[in-house]
Amino acid sequence: MQSNLFNMKKLLCFLLFLVVNLHVTFADEIDSSYTFGIYGFVRNDMTFDTHRSLGAVNELFYFLPYDRQPDSEGNDLNDVNQLKFLGITTRLGMNFHSPLYSHGFRLSANFEADFCGAASPAIACFRLRRANVVFDWERLFNNDNVMHHRLMVGQAFHPMTSELLPNIVSLNTGCPFNPFSRAPQIRYTANFPSVRLTAAAVWQFQYTSPGPQGNSNQYQFDNAAPEAYLGAEYHIPHFLIGAGAEYMAIRPRVSTEIDGNTYRVNEHVHSFAAQLYLNAGNANWDFRVKSVVGQNLGHLLMMSGYGVSGISADGRSSLYAPLLQSASWLTMTYRTNNIRHNVSTTLLGGYIKNFGAGTNVSRLYTRGPENLDQMFRTSASLQYHFRELNVGAEYEYTGVLYGDVCPDATVTNTHLVNNHRLYFIVMYNFSFDWKIRKNKSI
């Protein structure tokens, strides 16, 4: 096992060396200018909810309303109006680009952070969002067509997230209907004139899987293998269609205690997921739709996980069955196309269905409530843009069908719990770029 890991590390190092050596050592400098850019926004968010809800970032990143919690008289303790006003989503990012070399080769780097890290509910901390290095180069194929290569190493949006996002006001960008994660990864992209191919190895960091010790990336680390993703897109003017699939294996436990004794165990959870998405539009209209079907999607902030389905032949290791879930969303956006003043409006619809584990399970490890059967959302937003200023308002309705959990983790005898949310933002965007000539004396 150790020998295989050592050989894998040597292979990755060799591939990285090969890319850099081929395109840096033998490349001629064409443009000696370095580019440095700074961007971001100052943003303030106000939310009003009619029901206590599960969320992140002080519930600005919204998931769903909690199930009923009746008191001794049958009153729902979660039926509470809430009003919040926060400015912690303010963001700062930096881009760096090397000079352009022959074969279209260029090096670049990106760093991005915001104040959504919380030391306590009342104290916001500066946290890392993205930090990556990118290698770009071009090659001819079929004599006259150009193939563009891109190798990204570092933290960025997960491929299941970044391939298509809804245009809405809410900070959650459609989650949990849309997978959401930023993670360290090695991603290679090949761009042809109308086709893009993607392959990525992804490691968990901030967005993690549920398990016996709560949400943690340790389950993936102990498995010693990254999540694997493959994707493809076909695009022509005003139209794009894409698909992707991912595989992940985690190790929930490495030991167990029986009668006061500790024993090593060999446990794994294997899961698969796939997505299909489409985007069409023109200068004024934009239509987007995306559907995801997958297992154990808790690391993508989706209401999913896995359960214990039995004991292995050694009598100590647990067997696991991942929960299967489908999630879909669509948006329709209309925007004006003026020089200074612009208005855009978006309608969103989303739907989630829990299909359970496919077999009986005795213990569930999930992100979010275990007794969720179905979930749906509709929202309507309006945004006004004046140069760097963006003012937006959104109404969002989220309904959840909660019920009784069956032995196979499906849910029956459901009842509806809903939340009405009003969301307002005031945001100032900024973006500046500078070009710096290379010092010839260096």
N, C-alpha and C positions, 0 to 999 in steps of 0.2 A: 504493500500500500504506500509506504513512504517513498519507495523507488518510483512508483507511478506519479506521485505528486511532484517529485523532483524533476522527472522527465517532462511533465506538463509545464512546470515553471521555466525549464530550459527552452522549450518550444516557443512559449509566449515571448520570452526575451529575444530569441532568435528572430521571430517574425517582426518584432518592433525594431530591432537593429536593422533588418533587411529593408524595411520601409524607409527609415531615416537615411540609411546609407545610399540607397538607390536614388533618392530624390533630393538629398541635400548635398552629398559629396560631389555628385556629378552635375549639379544644377548650376546654371549661370544666372547671376543676379540681373534682372531686367529693370526693376523699379527699386531704388534704394530708400524709399520712404517707409517709415514705420507709422502705423496708425494706432492712436489711442482714443478710446471713446468712453464716455461716462453717461449713464442713463438711469432712469428710475422715475419715481413719483412720490408725492406727498398725498396721502389718502386718509380720509376720515369716513367711517362707516357707522350708520345708525340702523338698528333693527328693532322691530316690534313683533312679538310673538304672542299667540293666544294660548299656547300650551308649552309646558316645560319640555325641553328637547335635548337629544344627544347631539353633540357637536364638538369641534375643536376651535382653538384660537378664541376662547371666551364665547363660544357658540356662533362666531361670525362664519366659520366654516361649518355649514349646517348639514346634518345627516337626516334625522327623522324625529318625530315626537315620541316621547316615552309612552309605554302602555299605561292603562289606568292603574291608579294606586288608591283604592277606596279606604276611607277612614271608618270608624266604628258606626257612622251613620250612613255610609255609602257614598259620601262625597269624594270626588276625585281630587287627591292632593296635588296632582300634576296639572290640573285645570287652572293655571295661573297665568295672567298676562305679564309679559316681561318687556322692558324697554332698555336698550343698551346703546351707548355712544362711545366709540373707541377710535384711536388713530394709530394703532400698532401695526397696520399693514403697510406702512410707509417703507419704500424699497430703494435700494441702491445697487447698481451693477456697473461693471467695467469690462470693456473689450480691448484686446490687444491683437494686432496683426503685424506679422513680419513683412519684409519686402517681398515682392512677387519674383519668383525664380522661373527659369525655363520649365517647360512642360506644365505650366500653370500651377507650380507647387508653391504653397504658402503655409506658414505656421500661424496659429492663432490660439488665444486663450480667453476664457470667460470666467468672471467671478461675480456672484450675485448674493445679496443678503437682505434681510428685512428684520423687523422688530417683533416678529410673531413668537419668538422663543420666550417662554414664560418661566421666570424663577418662582413666581407665585401668581395667583389670579390678579394681583394688582400691580405687578412689576413685569415689564416687557424687557426682553434681552435680545441683543443682536445675534442672529443665527444664520448659518450658512444655508443657502438654497442651491446654488450651482457653483462648481469649480471644475473646469475641464480644459484639456489641451486638445487641439484639433490639427490633424495633418490633412491637407487638401492637395490633390494633384490630378492631372488630366492625361489621358492616353487616347490615341486614335484607334478605331476599329472599323473594319470594312472599308478601309482606305480613306474615307472622307468624313466619318462620323466620330464625334468626341464622346468618350466615356469618362465621367467625372467620378473620382474616388474620394471618399471621406472617412477617416479613421478618428473617432472621438474617444478619448481616454479620460475618465473622471466622472464627477457627479453631474447628472442632468435629469431631465424628465424621463420616466420609464417609457419605453416604446408603446406600451398599451395605452399610455396617457397622451403622449405628444402627437400621435399621428392625426388626431382630430379632436378638437375641443369646441364646446358650444359657445356662442357669443352672448353671454348674459352678464348682468350686473353682479350677481352674487359671487362671493369669494370662492365658493366651493366648485365653481366651473362644472356644475352638473353632477358632482359626486353625491351619493354613491351609485348613481346610474352610469356614470362614466368612471372607469378605473383612474385612480389618482396616486401617483408616487413620484418622488425624485430619489435616485439611487446611484451609487457608484457603478460604473459600467464600462465595458469596452464594446464600442459599436462601430461596425463597418457598414458603409453605404455605397452602393454603386449606382450612379445616375446615368441612364441612357436617355436618348431624346424624348421618349414617351413612357419609360418604365424606370422605376426605382426599386432596388432590392436592398433589404436590410437584414443584418445578422448581429445579434448582441448577446453578451454574457453579462448578467446583472447580479449585483450583490445587495442585500438589504442593509439599510442603515437607520434612517429615521422612521420609515414606514415598514412595519415588521409583522410577522405572523403571530397568531395567538397560540397558546400552548399551556402546558402544566405550570409554568412559571410566569404566566401572564403574557402580554405582547412582548416579544423579544426577537432580535436578529440572531441570537445564539443558536437557535434551532437550525438555521441555514449554515452558520459557521461550522457547527459540529458535523454537518453532512459533507463538508469539504468540497462542495461543488456549487457553482453559480446557477442561477436561473437562466434558461436558454430561450431566445426569441428569434423567430424568422418571419419576415414580412415582405410583401410585394405591393406595388402601386402601379396603376396605369393612369396617365393623365394627358389630357388634351386641353386646349383653351376652354375655360368655363366648366370643365368637368373633371372629376377625379373619383376613382374607385380603388379601394385597397382592402387587403386582408392580412391577418397575421395570426401566429400561434405561439404559445409559450409552454414550456415544461419546467416544473420545479419539484425538487425533492428536499424535504427537511427531516431532521432527526429530533423528535420531541424530548427524548430522554436518553441519557447514557448510562444511568444506574437506577436501581429500585431497591427498596428496603422490604424485606420479608422476615417477620419474627425477630426484628432487631438486627438483622444482618444485611449488609449492603452487597449487591450483586451488579455486575456489568450487564447491560442489555443492548440488543441490536434492534432498534426501531426506526422506521422510516414512513413518511407520508409522501406518496407520489401523486402529482396532480397535473392536469392539462387545462388549457384555456385557448379560445380562439375568438377573433374579432373580425367583423366585416363592416366597412364604412363607406360612405358616399358623400361627395360634396359637389354641388352644382350652383351656378349663379353667374351674375354679370356685375356691372358697376353699381347697380342699385339693389339687386336681390341676391340673397344667399340662402341656400337650402342645405342642411346637413342632417345625416342620420347615421347612427352607429348602434351595433348590437354586439354584445359579448355573451358568450356561453362558456362557463368554466367551473373548475373545482377549487376549493380552498383559496379564495380570492381575498382573504382578510388583509394581506400585505399591500393590497391595492385600495385600501379603505372601503372595501365593499362588505356588505353584511353577510359574511360567509366564514367557513372554517372546516373542521373535521371532527370525527367522533371515534371513540374506542369501540371496535367491533368484535374484539375477542382477544384470546391469548395464544401466542405461538407455541410451537411444539416444545420449546425449552421450559415452558411453564412460568416464565418470568417476563418475557418481552410482550408488549401489547401490540395488537394489530389495529390498524386505523382505516377508516373509510372517509374520503373527502366529501363534503357537501357540494351538490351541484346547484348552480344558480344561473339564471339568465337575466340580463339587464339591457334595456334598449332606451334610446332617447332620439328625439328629432327636434330641430329648430328651424324656424323660418324668420329671416331678418330682412327688413327693408331699411335702406339708408339713403339719405340725400347725398349729392356729390358736388357740394359747393366749395369755394376756395376758403372761406373763413368760418361760416356758420354751417354746422351739419347736425342733423337729427337722425337717430336710428331707433328702431323698435324691433323687438324679438319676442316671438312666441315659442315656448318650450313645452314638450310633453315627454314624460318618462314612465317606464314600467319595469318592475322587478318581480321575479317569481322564484320561490324556493322549492326545489325538487327533492330535497332531502339527501340521504346518504345511499339509498338503494339497498340498504341492508340494516338490520337492527344494530343500534349503538347504545352503549351504556353511559357514556360520558361525552359531553360536547365541549369543544374549545372553539369559540367563535368570536369574531369582532362584531359587537352589536348584540341585539336581543336574539335568544335562541328560538323564541316562539313567533317569529315573523313568517307569515305565509306569502303575502303579496304587498307591494308598495307601489304607489303611483304619485306623480307630481305634474302639475301644470303651473306655468308662470308666464307673466307678461311684463316686459320691461320697456322703458323709454329713456334714452340718453341724449343729452345735448352737448355738442362739442364746439368750443370756440378756441381755436388755436391750441394752446397747451391745457386749457381747462376742460374738464369733463364732469358734468352733473348728471346723476342717474337715479332713477326710481324703479322699483320692481315689486310686483305682487306675486307671491308664491303660495300655492296650496299643496300640502303634502298629506296624503292619507296612507295609513298602514292598517292592514288586516292582521291583528294579533289573534292567537288562539291557543289550543292545547297541543303540546308536542307529542307526536306519536313515536313509537319505538324506532322507526326508520328515519326520524328527524324531520318528517313532513309535519304539517300543522293543520289541525281541523278545528271545528266549532269556533269559527272566527268572529271577531267583532271589530268595528271600525274605530280608529283613533285618528284625529286629524289636527293639523295646525295651519293657521293662516299667518303668513309672515309678510311684513312690509320692510323693504330694504332701501336705504338711501345712501348715496355716496357723493362726496365732493372731492375731486382729485385734480392735482396739478402735475402734468407730465413734463419731463425734461430729457433732452438728449443732445449731447455735444460731442463732436469729433475733431481731433487734431492730427495733422500729419507732421512728422519730424524726420528731417533728412539724416541719413546715416553719417556719422563722423568718419571721414575718409582716413584720418590718421590712426584709427583704431584697427 
